Amino acid sequence: MTKLLIVLLIGLCFEAAGVVGLSKGLKEIGEVEKVTVPEVWRIFKKGITNANILFGTFLETIFFGCLLYLMSQGTVSFVWPLTALGFVLTTIAAKFWLHEEVSLLRWGGVLLIVLGAGLITYSEKVLEAKPPQPAANHSTLPGGQ
């Protein structure tokens, strides 16, 4: 399980940096003024040539590769909720790299995410320590048939 957590943390670092890159790039290309085909095409062309968007997409792709590895090695109910720790790293990255203001209330939400991920990790350890229970025979016929 230690190996999974290390891969998860590495992947989440790539994800946080990728989200920051995407955010910077999207702010650089501007907003969609009207939802029309020419306007969407203009934004698309700017997006596929923006270095921050391309780099952010590359980092998100590395995260996705880590996620694929994690899903192949662990259970979905364990791995997927732990990806919520990415909110913590992304919030920290947004505060320091994008200089976003993060309120005390928002940090409280981040703390709740950390506590939830901790409960999930704890539940996995409890399951590993508990021996499997034999299946019960629920037959109502005499002789168990």
C-alpha positions as CSV (number, residue, x, y, z in Angstrom):
1,M,0.0,0.0,0.0
2,T,3.0,2.3,0.6
3,K,3.9,2.1,-3.1
4,L,0.3,3.1,-4.1
5,L,0.4,6.1,-1.8
6,I,3.7,7.3,-3.2
7,V,2.5,7.0,-6.8
8,L,-0.7,8.8,-5.7
9,L,1.2,11.7,-4.1
10,I,3.4,12.0,-7.2
11,G,0.4,11.9,-9.5
12,L,-1.4,14.5,-7.4
13,C,1.6,16.9,-7.6
14,F,1.4,16.6,-11.4
15,E,-2.3,17.2,-11.2
16,A,-2.0,20.3,-9.0
17,A,0.7,21.8,-11.3
18,G,-1.4,20.9,-14.3
19,V,-4.5,22.7,-13.0
20,V,-2.4,25.8,-12.2
21,G,-1.0,25.7,-15.8
22,L,-4.5,25.3,-17.3
23,S,-5.8,28.1,-15.2
24,K,-3.0,30.5,-16.2
25,G,-3.4,29.6,-19.9
26,L,-7.2,30.1,-19.8
27,K,-6.8,33.5,-18.2
28,E,-4.3,34.4,-21.0
29,I,-6.6,33.5,-23.9
30,G,-9.6,35.3,-22.4
31,E,-13.3,34.5,-22.1
32,V,-15.7,33.3,-24.7
33,E,-17.7,36.5,-25.5
34,K,-20.6,34.7,-27.4
35,V,-21.2,31.1,-27.9
36,T,-20.9,31.1,-31.7
37,V,-18.9,28.8,-34.0
38,P,-16.4,31.5,-35.0
39,E,-15.9,32.5,-31.3
40,V,-15.5,28.9,-30.1
41,W,-13.1,28.2,-33.0
42,R,-11.0,31.4,-32.1
43,I,-10.7,30.3,-28.4
44,F,-9.9,26.7,-29.5
45,K,-7.1,27.9,-31.8
46,K,-5.7,30.1,-29.0
47,G,-5.9,27.2,-26.6
48,I,-4.0,24.7,-28.7
49,T,-1.2,27.2,-29.1
50,N,-0.9,28.4,-25.5
51,A,2.1,27.1,-23.7
52,N,0.5,27.1,-20.3
53,I,-2.5,25.1,-21.6
54,L,-0.3,22.6,-23.4
55,F,2.0,22.2,-20.4
56,G,-1.0,21.9,-18.0
57,T,-2.5,19.3,-20.3
58,F,0.8,17.4,-20.4
59,L,0.9,17.3,-16.6
60,E,-2.7,16.2,-16.4
61,T,-1.9,13.4,-18.8
62,I,0.9,12.2,-16.5
63,F,-1.6,12.3,-13.6
64,F,-4.0,10.3,-15.6
65,G,-1.3,7.7,-16.3
66,C,-0.6,7.5,-12.5
67,L,-4.3,7.1,-11.9
68,L,-4.6,4.2,-14.4
69,Y,-1.7,2.5,-12.6
70,L,-3.4,3.0,-9.2
71,M,-6.7,1.7,-10.5
72,S,-5.0,-1.4,-11.8
73,Q,-3.3,-2.1,-8.5
74,G,-5.9,-1.1,-5.9
75,T,-9.6,-1.1,-5.3
76,V,-11.6,1.7,-6.8
77,S,-13.3,2.4,-3.5
78,F,-9.9,3.0,-1.9
79,V,-8.0,4.8,-4.7
80,W,-10.6,7.1,-6.1
81,P,-11.6,8.9,-2.9
82,L,-8.0,9.4,-2.1
83,T,-7.6,11.5,-5.3
84,A,-9.6,14.1,-3.3
85,L,-6.3,14.9,-1.7
86,G,-5.6,16.7,-5.0
87,F,-7.9,19.5,-3.8
88,V,-5.4,20.1,-1.0
89,L,-2.4,20.3,-3.3
90,T,-4.3,22.3,-5.9
91,T,-5.5,24.8,-3.2
92,I,-1.9,25.3,-2.0
93,A,-0.6,25.6,-5.6
94,A,-3.3,28.2,-6.3
95,K,-2.4,30.2,-3.2
96,F,1.3,30.3,-3.9
97,W,1.6,30.2,-7.7
98,L,-1.5,32.0,-8.7
99,H,-1.6,34.2,-5.6
100,E,-5.3,33.4,-5.0
101,E,-6.9,34.5,-1.8
102,V,-8.0,31.3,0.1
103,S,-10.4,32.1,3.0
104,L,-10.5,30.4,6.3
105,L,-13.8,28.8,5.3
106,R,-12.2,27.3,2.2
107,W,-9.3,25.9,4.3
108,G,-11.9,24.4,6.5
109,G,-13.4,22.6,3.5
110,V,-9.9,21.4,2.6
111,L,-9.5,20.0,6.1
112,L,-12.7,18.1,5.7
113,I,-11.4,16.6,2.5
114,V,-8.2,15.5,4.3
115,L,-10.2,14.0,7.2
116,G,-12.4,12.1,4.7
117,A,-9.4,10.7,2.8
118,G,-7.9,9.7,6.2
119,L,-11.0,7.7,7.1
120,I,-10.8,5.9,3.8
121,T,-7.2,5.0,4.4
122,Y,-8.1,3.8,7.9
123,S,-10.9,1.7,6.6
124,E,-8.6,0.0,4.1
125,K,-6.2,-0.9,7.0
126,V,-9.2,-2.3,9.0
127,L,-10.3,-4.5,6.1
128,E,-6.7,-5.8,5.7
129,A,-6.5,-6.7,9.4
130,K,-9.9,-8.5,9.4
131,P,-10.0,-12.2,8.4
132,P,-12.5,-13.0,5.7
133,Q,-15.8,-14.4,7.0
134,P,-17.1,-17.8,5.6
135,A,-20.3,-17.6,3.5
136,A,-23.4,-18.5,5.5
137,N,-25.6,-21.3,4.3
138,H,-29.1,-19.9,4.1
139,S,-30.9,-23.0,2.8
140,T,-34.3,-23.7,4.3
141,L,-34.5,-27.3,3.0
142,P,-33.7,-30.1,5.4
143,G,-30.1,-31.3,5.2
144,G,-29.0,-27.9,3.8
145,Q,-30.1,-28.7,0.2
